[in-house]
Amino acid sequence: MATRIDYVRIDIIFIDNIEVVYLAPPVGLSLLMSSYRFHKAVALLRATLPVISVLSVAVLPTTSIPELTTALPHWLSR
């Protein structure tokens, strides 16, 4: 039996993952551009590590627990 795909949930998971990737050091576009602009690569890496860790931990529950991402949109659509 096929399950229904909730596009709001998929969008939220996608946005969460993209934000982590944009800040991650190996190919992080935001980190690369700001370190180029301010000429402080190591200081920016140290400053973004807490944010990256919080976002990485937040991705796990939003991916695995559907009620976290779909409760508010379903409540507002009533």
VOMAR-983446 format. One record per residue (C-alpha): residue number from 0; residue in three letters; x, y, z. Coordinates in steps of 0.2 Angstrom, whole numbers, plus 2048, in hexadecimal, padded with zeros to 3 digits. Each point is the difference from the previous one (the first is absolute). Layout:
// residues N
[pt NUM, ALA, [X, Y, Z]]
...
***
This chain:
// residues 78
[pt 0, MET, [800, 800, 800]]
[pt 1, ALA, [807, 811, 7FB]]
[pt 2, THR, [802, 80D, 80D]]
[pt 3, ARG, [7FC, 813, 7FE]]
[pt 4, ILE, [80F, 80B, 7FE]]
[pt 5, ASP, [7FF, 810, 80A]]
[pt 6, TYR, [808, 80E, 7F6]]
[pt 7, VAL, [801, 80C, 80F]]
[pt 8, ARG, [80B, 7F3, 809]]
[pt 9, ILE, [80B, 7FD, 7F2]]
[pt 10, ASP, [803, 812, 7FD]]
[pt 11, ILE, [804, 803, 812]]
[pt 12, ILE, [80C, 7F2, 800]]
[pt 13, PHE, [808, 806, 7F0]]
[pt 14, ILE, [802, 812, 807]]
[pt 15, ASP, [808, 7FA, 810]]
[pt 16, ASN, [80C, 7F5, 7F7]]
[pt 17, ILE, [805, 80E, 7F4]]
[pt 18, GLU, [803, 80C, 80E]]
[pt 19, VAL, [80C, 7F4, 808]]
[pt 20, VAL, [809, 7FD, 7F0]]
[pt 21, TYR, [802, 813, 7FC]]
[pt 22, LEU, [809, 802, 811]]
[pt 23, ALA, [80A, 7F0, 800]]
[pt 24, PRO, [813, 804, 7FE]]
[pt 25, PRO, [805, 7F5, 7F2]]
[pt 26, VAL, [7F5, 807, 7F2]]
[pt 27, GLY, [7F6, 80D, 80A]]
[pt 28, LEU, [7FB, 80E, 7F5]]
[pt 29, SER, [7FB, 80C, 80D]]
[pt 30, LEU, [810, 7FD, 80A]]
[pt 31, LEU, [80B, 801, 7F1]]
[pt 32, MET, [7F9, 810, 7FA]]
[pt 33, SER, [800, 808, 812]]
[pt 34, SER, [812, 7FA, 803]]
[pt 35, TYR, [805, 808, 7EF]]
[pt 36, ARG, [7F8, 810, 804]]
[pt 37, PHE, [806, 803, 811]]
[pt 38, HIS, [811, 7F7, 7FE]]
[pt 39, LYS, [7FE, 7F5, 810]]
[pt 40, ALA, [7FD, 7EE, 7FC]]
[pt 41, VAL, [805, 7F8, 810]]
[pt 42, ALA, [7F6, 80C, 80B]]
[pt 43, LEU, [7F0, 7FE, 7F6]]
[pt 44, LEU, [802, 7ED, 801]]
[pt 45, ARG, [801, 801, 813]]
[pt 46, ALA, [7F1, 80C, 800]]
[pt 47, THR, [7F5, 7F4, 7F5]]
[pt 48, LEU, [804, 7F0, 809]]
[pt 49, PRO, [7F3, 802, 80D]]
[pt 50, VAL, [7F3, 804, 7F3]]
[pt 51, ILE, [804, 7F2, 7F5]]
[pt 52, SER, [7FF, 7F4, 80F]]
[pt 53, VAL, [7EF, 806, 806]]
[pt 54, LEU, [7F9, 7FF, 7EE]]
[pt 55, SER, [808, 7EF, 7FE]]
[pt 56, VAL, [7F7, 7FA, 810]]
[pt 57, ALA, [7F0, 808, 7FA]]
[pt 58, VAL, [800, 7F7, 7F0]]
[pt 59, LEU, [7FE, 7EF, 808]]
[pt 60, PRO, [7F0, 802, 809]]
[pt 61, THR, [7F8, 80A, 7F1]]
[pt 62, THR, [804, 7F2, 7F4]]
[pt 63, SER, [7FB, 7F1, 80B]]
[pt 64, ILE, [7F0, 807, 809]]
[pt 65, PRO, [7F3, 806, 7F4]]
[pt 66, GLU, [7F5, 809, 80D]]
[pt 67, LEU, [80E, 80D, 803]]
[pt 68, THR, [7FF, 806, 7EE]]
[pt 69, THR, [7EE, 7FE, 7FC]]
[pt 70, ALA, [7F6, 804, 810]]
[pt 71, LEU, [800, 813, 7FE]]
[pt 72, PRO, [7FB, 800, 7ED]]
[pt 73, HIS, [7F2, 7F4, 803]]
[pt 74, TRP, [7FA, 80A, 80F]]
[pt 75, LEU, [800, 810, 7F6]]
[pt 76, SER, [7F7, 7F8, 7F1]]
[pt 77, ARG, [7F0, 7FB, 80A]]
***
